[in-house]
Amino acid sequence: MIDQEDIKAVAEVLASGMIAQGEKVKEFENALARFVGARYGVAVSSGTSALHLALLGLGVGAEDEVIMPSYVCSSPYLATLHVGAVPKVVDIDLSDFNICAATVKEQLSPKTKAVIVPHMFGTPAELDELLELEIPVIEDCAQSLGAEYKSRRVGGFGELSTFSFYATKMIATGEGGMVLTNNKEIYARIIDVRDYDNKPLTPTKYNYKMTDFQAALGLSQLKKLQHFIERRRQIASLYTDRFSEYNVEVPRSYDHKKSVFYRYIVMVNEIEHIKKSGKEKGVTCERPIFKPLHKSLQLFRCPNSDKAYDHALSIPLYPSLSEREIEHILRIFDDVFAQCKPYSYGLHCDGKL
Ligand SMILES: *Cc1c(COP(=O)(O)O)cnc(C)c1O
């Protein structure tokens, strides 16, 4: 959601003539690090370059293994290939759609150098259990900026965390990303590889820099983040009140973690029928993950991820929705969900029924 303040912030930087990486980028790095509760921030060109640099920051390289969930976009997988490491794909817990300690354990080996933990759809993963495994955790917060685990914001728990500011994320800079860490040496390494210029010629140098006008947009957006989150939670609560009346599974709520509802996911039977029926009535809903990684790779068994793919549907939820639009969506799904057959989900993280 871009408003006049955002436009003004970007215009000021453009008018200054200093449009590449400079003071605004530094300011944005400090502001995001402070907001999340981490010491150092490195702004980059995307969430994927953030993951790539996070892996380089940990020194992950050829033959090392990196564990990640199947039920995620291809970005963590690609970032792992970029450093020459081997991606190990594991199943999720169906209660929150996240990677969990039980499934990570199945792929742990002496070669495991990192676990990428995306907090999917804005809901934090079970971080305490994952951190107990004592493998460096990279929190992928591309969908979860502002979410809380045990009263602290996600992104401050792992050895590193990464963020995306792509147009549709919690805050937007068009394209953009950030790496946060509390570790000074990792920070220095990442700063070094972000920029190739005026340095000895080595292969691991990139141009992953953010521009000052993107950073100005990021700073302006960050001021509104708390408002975006409150609005998302309000809409989610309206959806949950209403949809609980039907044969669908609404998102769980937790005492120890607070979602930012980047996506509002319901589990339904006959997903294609529901999608079609919604579309005919004027609301387009999508599967939140285009294709789980294990389905493309055909190397790993992930029954919960299969189940999520078969049944999880994302209902439109944006802070910019008007009261009328929300009412419209609620009415349409009154009709659509009234036709649903009961849905109950069984498999949990440990694969037991
Ligand atoms: C969007 C996203 C990314 C990648 O971010 P880009 O800025 O598009 O490169 C990585 N992980 C997750 C979970 C995402 O949602």
The ligand as a Tripos MOL2 file, in Angstrom:
@<TRIPOS>MOLECULE
LIG
   15    15     1     0     0
SMALL
NO_CHARGES

@<TRIPOS>ATOM
      1 C1          9.2340  -13.6950   -1.0560 C.3       1 LIG1
      2 C2          9.9750  -14.7470   -0.3330 C.ar      1 LIG1
      3 C3         11.3480  -14.9630   -0.5370 C.ar      1 LIG1
      4 C4         12.1480  -14.2840   -1.6290 C.3       1 LIG1
      5 O1         12.1250  -12.9090   -1.6380 O.3       1 LIG1
      6 P1         12.4080  -12.1180   -3.0160 P.3       1 LIG1
      7 O2         12.5420  -10.7150   -2.5700 O.co2     1 LIG1
      8 O3         11.2470  -12.3500   -3.9140 O.co2     1 LIG1
      9 O4         13.6750  -12.6590   -3.5970 O.co2     1 LIG1
     10 C5         11.9990  -15.9250    0.2270 C.ar      1 LIG1
     11 N1         11.3350  -16.6350    1.1590 N.ar      1 LIG1
     12 C6         10.0160  -16.4720    1.3880 C.ar      1 LIG1
     13 C7          9.3620  -17.2920    2.4470 C.3       1 LIG1
     14 C8          9.2920  -15.5390    0.6450 C.ar      1 LIG1
     15 O5          7.9770  -15.3970    0.8650 O.3       1 LIG1
@<TRIPOS>BOND
     1     1     2 1
     2     2     3 ar
     3     2    14 ar
     4     3     4 1
     5     3    10 ar
     6     4     5 1
     7     5     6 1
     8     6     7 2
     9     6     8 1
    10     6     9 1
    11    10    11 ar
    12    11    12 ar
    13    12    13 1
    14    12    14 ar
    15    14    15 1
@<TRIPOS>SUBSTRUCTURE
     1 LIG1         1 GROUP 0 **** ****
